Amino acid sequence: MTLLNGTARSTARLAGAALRALIALTVLCGVLYPLAVTGIAQAAFPHQANGSEVRADGRNAGSALIGQTYTLDRKDKAGNPLPDPKYFQPRPSAAGANTVNTQYKILVSGGSNLAADSTVLSGQIKDRRAQIAAFNGVAPGAVPPDAVTASGSGVDPDISPAYATLQVTRVARANGLPRAEVARLVEDHTDGRALGFLGEPHVNVLELNIALHTLARRCPLRTGKR
């Protein structure tokens, strides 16, 4: 009987210690630590902590980290929305629609996973090059690589300065703006390499299109309507 009582007391002590540890770690890791990290992030990096929001006309226009599409209400023969000539266009995307949880209409981030020697990928690049060249009124050889290749995430928010410059004439014409003004927007929104040597120069498409929208509203030469 003494042995059984000792075993029961030992089990109770272990259970009590385990329960106290559970409560302490839950409060520490599940409450205090998240509050501390959130507080530091909001105090030191509020823009990044809140999703790198980009605002226009007093409202949230999107995130500087997530690419958007700029399309017309019309569709092509394949059922794909036609790109809006008034806006700078982003890189193509291999991201697909959500087919698992259809309760929400969301875009699933991801790449095509096609190999570099894939004939399917080669065909896609050839078709994209021809479409972009015709859309912008340039020769196919003038289309830069990022204009015809999708990113690994499918939601790349940036394009190369070369691709942005390629679109200047088309965007200026569609909005009734001086080409020089639109070209200056591209220059002003071109970011260099991080720390001077990491990555490549790039242009954030959302921020560029917001600046374009602002210019188009105030420019007296603009003939179209948003």
Legacy VTK file of the C-alpha trace (Angstrom):
# vtk DataFile Version 3.0
C-alpha trace
ASCII
DATASET POLYDATA
POINTS 226 float
0.000 0.000 0.000
2.858 2.389 0.854
4.472 1.644 -2.495
1.213 2.368 -4.343
0.709 5.626 -2.457
4.258 6.680 -3.273
3.716 5.890 -6.949
0.474 7.884 -7.010
2.125 10.883 -5.330
5.045 10.711 -7.782
2.660 10.564 -10.756
0.689 13.502 -9.380
3.858 15.550 -8.939
4.965 14.783 -12.504
1.513 15.605 -13.869
1.480 18.852 -11.903
4.933 19.801 -13.143
3.931 19.008 -16.726
0.748 21.098 -16.388
2.678 24.039 -14.924
5.212 23.815 -17.740
2.412 23.689 -20.311
0.740 26.783 -18.884
4.020 28.687 -18.569
5.183 27.868 -22.100
1.734 28.640 -23.533
1.750 32.079 -21.925
5.395 32.699 -22.867
5.403 31.385 -26.447
1.742 31.819 -27.345
1.022 35.205 -25.759
4.023 37.203 -24.552
6.413 36.382 -27.418
3.890 37.133 -30.226
2.881 40.372 -28.492
6.505 41.415 -28.132
7.382 40.611 -31.750
4.226 42.340 -33.030
4.921 45.401 -30.887
8.537 45.675 -32.057
7.493 45.206 -35.690
4.766 47.865 -35.450
7.137 50.297 -33.761
10.216 49.749 -35.931
8.805 48.520 -39.275
5.101 49.472 -39.463
4.974 49.544 -43.277
6.464 46.078 -43.708
4.565 44.642 -40.722
1.257 45.707 -42.256
1.894 43.991 -45.577
3.782 46.754 -47.442
0.527 48.441 -48.360
0.400 50.826 -51.287
-2.283 53.487 -50.930
-3.951 55.590 -53.593
-6.787 58.096 -53.231
-6.948 57.361 -49.513
-7.498 53.629 -49.859
-5.436 50.472 -49.983
-4.565 49.727 -53.616
-2.603 46.551 -52.896
0.753 45.354 -51.643
4.125 46.347 -53.044
5.122 42.685 -52.682
2.307 41.106 -54.712
1.774 41.616 -58.428
-1.600 42.469 -59.913
-3.225 42.150 -63.316
-4.454 45.110 -65.362
-7.020 43.827 -67.819
-10.108 44.825 -69.756
-13.563 43.331 -69.322
-13.213 41.697 -72.738
-11.585 38.309 -73.334
-9.692 36.724 -76.196
-10.713 33.603 -78.098
-9.132 31.400 -75.432
-11.177 33.050 -72.694
-8.279 35.011 -71.193
-8.847 38.659 -70.170
-7.257 41.122 -72.583
-4.552 43.406 -71.172
-5.514 47.054 -70.706
-3.319 49.218 -72.992
-3.594 52.164 -70.568
-1.546 50.399 -67.915
1.947 49.001 -67.606
1.686 45.233 -67.646
3.473 42.853 -65.237
5.335 39.659 -65.996
3.311 36.654 -67.160
2.171 34.330 -64.405
1.881 30.565 -64.076
-0.164 30.899 -60.875
-3.499 29.127 -61.091
-6.961 29.328 -59.601
-7.821 27.586 -56.349
-9.441 24.241 -57.187
-9.331 22.651 -53.721
-11.265 24.985 -51.436
-13.693 26.554 -53.893
-15.451 28.478 -51.123
-12.935 31.262 -51.756
-11.913 32.732 -55.102
-8.172 33.077 -54.629
-5.042 32.791 -56.732
-2.658 29.965 -55.893
0.944 31.147 -56.006
3.406 28.975 -57.908
5.473 28.445 -61.027
4.968 26.282 -64.073
7.674 23.787 -63.012
8.587 23.362 -66.682
12.205 22.450 -67.393
14.462 24.792 -69.337
14.472 22.350 -72.269
10.682 21.882 -72.228
9.063 22.253 -75.638
5.910 23.485 -73.894
7.884 26.282 -72.229
9.586 27.159 -75.523
6.196 27.387 -77.202
4.823 29.590 -74.436
7.789 31.955 -74.692
7.439 32.168 -78.459
3.733 32.958 -78.227
4.228 35.512 -75.454
6.993 37.251 -77.373
4.796 37.589 -80.448
1.818 38.827 -78.424
3.829 41.398 -76.459
5.585 42.638 -79.576
2.256 43.135 -81.369
0.631 44.709 -78.289
3.416 47.272 -77.924
4.187 47.767 -81.607
7.807 46.620 -81.442
9.917 43.928 -83.066
9.906 40.508 -81.312
13.650 40.782 -80.778
13.136 43.887 -78.636
11.077 42.029 -76.012
13.191 41.441 -72.843
13.358 38.018 -71.125
11.290 38.922 -68.067
8.383 39.896 -70.321
8.010 36.319 -71.580
9.004 34.233 -68.540
6.900 33.729 -65.423
8.441 34.063 -61.981
8.663 31.210 -59.505
5.902 32.704 -57.339
3.645 33.830 -60.166
3.006 37.116 -58.314
6.228 39.026 -58.991
5.419 42.725 -58.387
8.392 44.021 -60.403
9.525 44.186 -64.010
12.851 45.169 -65.506
13.468 48.785 -66.589
13.819 47.417 -70.124
10.300 45.955 -70.082
8.865 49.130 -68.544
10.581 51.265 -71.188
9.246 48.996 -73.915
5.694 49.830 -72.812
6.141 53.607 -72.569
5.009 54.477 -76.107
1.884 52.312 -75.911
0.898 53.601 -72.459
1.482 57.235 -73.420
-0.599 56.874 -76.580
-3.464 55.073 -74.835
-3.672 57.739 -72.129
-3.092 60.746 -74.385
0.078 61.655 -72.483
3.427 63.009 -73.700
5.854 60.127 -74.108
8.575 62.056 -72.293
6.384 62.398 -69.205
5.650 58.678 -69.095
9.320 57.831 -69.668
10.210 60.084 -66.739
7.790 58.138 -64.543
9.662 54.945 -65.377
12.988 56.559 -64.495
11.608 57.904 -61.210
10.244 54.486 -60.216
13.305 52.445 -61.137
14.986 51.016 -58.039
18.619 49.950 -58.145
20.320 46.890 -56.707
19.934 46.286 -52.984
23.056 47.487 -51.151
24.458 48.373 -54.556
25.216 44.791 -55.649
22.316 42.455 -54.809
19.685 41.655 -57.431
18.899 43.690 -60.519
17.359 47.124 -61.134
13.582 46.829 -61.143
10.321 48.761 -61.401
7.336 48.121 -59.138
4.359 47.906 -61.500
1.673 48.843 -58.966
3.479 51.959 -57.789
4.243 52.930 -61.388
0.608 52.555 -62.459
-0.593 54.630 -59.508
1.813 57.400 -60.506
0.608 57.059 -64.098
-3.018 57.369 -62.978
-2.165 60.549 -61.056
-0.357 62.024 -64.062
-3.195 61.121 -66.429
-5.769 62.890 -64.239
-3.883 66.176 -64.149
-2.336 66.262 -67.621
-4.304 68.548 -70.011
-3.231 66.475 -73.030
-5.065 63.374 -71.821
-7.971 62.437 -74.072
-9.275 59.188 -72.621
-11.348 58.646 -69.464
-10.678 56.245 -66.604
LINES 1 227
226 0 1 2 3 4 5 6 7 8 9 10 11 12 13 14 15 16 17 18 19 20 21 22 23 24 25 26 27 28 29 30 31 32 33 34 35 36 37 38 39 40 41 42 43 44 45 46 47 48 49 50 51 52 53 54 55 56 57 58 59 60 61 62 63 64 65 66 67 68 69 70 71 72 73 74 75 76 77 78 79 80 81 82 83 84 85 86 87 88 89 90 91 92 93 94 95 96 97 98 99 100 101 102 103 104 105 106 107 108 109 110 111 112 113 114 115 116 117 118 119 120 121 122 123 124 125 126 127 128 129 130 131 132 133 134 135 136 137 138 139 140 141 142 143 144 145 146 147 148 149 150 151 152 153 154 155 156 157 158 159 160 161 162 163 164 165 166 167 168 169 170 171 172 173 174 175 176 177 178 179 180 181 182 183 184 185 186 187 188 189 190 191 192 193 194 195 196 197 198 199 200 201 202 203 204 205 206 207 208 209 210 211 212 213 214 215 216 217 218 219 220 221 222 223 224 225
